[in-house]
Amino acid sequence: MLRSNFSFRSLGRGVLGLLLALVIVLGTAAIAQAQEEGAAPAAKTAAPQDNIIVHIIKSVGFFWIILLPISLWMVAICVLLILDLRASTAIPVGFVDEFTDIVNKRKFKEAFEMAKNDPSFLGRVLTSGMGRLQYGLEDAREAAMNTLEAIKSDKDQKNNYTAVIATLGPLLGLVGTVFGMIEAFMELSSGDSPNPAKLASGISHALSVTLVGVAIAVPSIAVNTFFRNRITQVSLDVSHVADDLLTQMYHNSKKPAPPAGAAPAPAAPR
């Protein structure tokens, strides 16, 4: 669940109030435009309309100074988490089989070096656990789980930034809405007959910033949920595999080593 420091109920009431004010401003603009058309019925040539995408980009204006870096920040975090949470980054292909084969041959030093030189989640967790294996299996498991928890906490902290962006998006959109409403009401309070074009420009500015803010927040909520589930799943997989390998290494270390000069068993006579 996303954490926020504001009340969603209060925010909803504020948005409803702003929408009501927009309706009032639109109605006033329509009345003023009708009066102007009655006073001057001469036909005017309509200016060509911009594409809606171009219109939104122009209407957002200087708010892009804030909204664009936030959008790029979200994309950078998503790319970073995708690279960090790949299956090959958590549990490399062939690592488990090779490690098991080395342990079964009782080459414990080589197994430790193999895990130490591997930068994956599993390699880091195994290195921590094997460093405490001499004090018992439970101690090794605790050290391995502590390392895994530290890795998980690091990924959770990165993922929390997507939750922050999901919270900031609607708030910045609300700031743009208020700014556009101020422009519209300033035009109404100028004392002269309100200019419908200026009123529409202020309202369009308000709605465009709100739209961009919501467009940033929606994917941020989705990727936050996805990465949170992905981090949990990867942590569970690494935990199970690391526990199995540590247990296997501990029991192999307790088995008596075969005699150094033991001759191979003779072949059965035909």
C-alpha angles and dihedrals in degrees: 000000000000116000118225136170097219136072114255089205091057090046090052091051090049092051091049090051091050091048089052089051089050090054090051092049092047091050092049091049091050091051092048091048091050091051092051091049090051092049095044111025092176111128118247127207109246116236115240113265122234123234110272092244092051090045092053092048091052094043095053088059118161091003086082086077087072104025098049097054090047090052092049090046091055092049091049092051091049092051091047093050092046090055093045096048099049116129091240090053093052101037113009118221111262094008095110095049094046093046092049092050092051092048092049088055088053093240093142096160091054090048091053092049090048092054093042093054093048113091094199125112091254093050093051093047093048092048091055093046096046090051088065098036092102089066094054141287096274092053090050091049092051092051091048093049091049090055091047091050090052090052091048091049091053092053092045090054091054091047091051089069089067088056090052091051091048088055096044095049098070091038092055089046089053090052089053090049092053091046092052092047090053090054091049095049091046088058091049092049095049090100096233126089106296116252108233091206092058092044091052091047092055093047092046090051090052095049094044094055090046091051093051092047092052091044089058094045099050098060089040091060091048096049091044091058093044095050093044090056091043093053091051093049094047091048092052093049093049091046094054095045094045092049092051093049093046091049091049092049093047094052092045090053090054094053115097113258116242116253113274095230098036112141119225117261113271117253117256114258117252 
